[in-house]
Amino acid sequence: MLIPFLQLAATTTLLAWMAAAGFRQRPHGQWLSWTMFCYATFTIVPVLRGTRSVRTEDVDIYTVLPPGSFVVSPAQLATVLDHLQATGFEQLEGQVRVLDRHGDEHTLTVRNGRVDR
């Protein structure tokens, strides 16, 4: 009887703390400084255009990634671009949005299968 009560109390306390600390902007450098508790940099890739044997087509990088993946890190994006070039794409171009751990959004350009910063 005591263990379920302690689990419920701990869960309730954690949820209250997350609601109080996580859903308001805090100064950078403090623990849980971003609203979404995210401490990584992710790229969101809408659609890239690729050229394969003189035909230009849309390339969906998410067909290469495991099921359930919807954001990738910049390093994973570079690996996926290398893989797509190895499978026959000669040119890969497009725009990529980058979300960093502070909530800032940047746009990067993919040209010739490489990410230009």
GIKA-V482716 format. One record per helix or strand. SS is the DSSP state (A for helix, B for strand). FROM is the first residue (numbers start at 1). TO is the last residue. If there is no record, write none. Layout:
SS FROM TO
SS FROM TO
This chain:
A 2 22
B 42 45
B 48 52
B 55 59
A 61 63
B 72 72
A 74 86
B 91 99
B 105 111
B 114 116
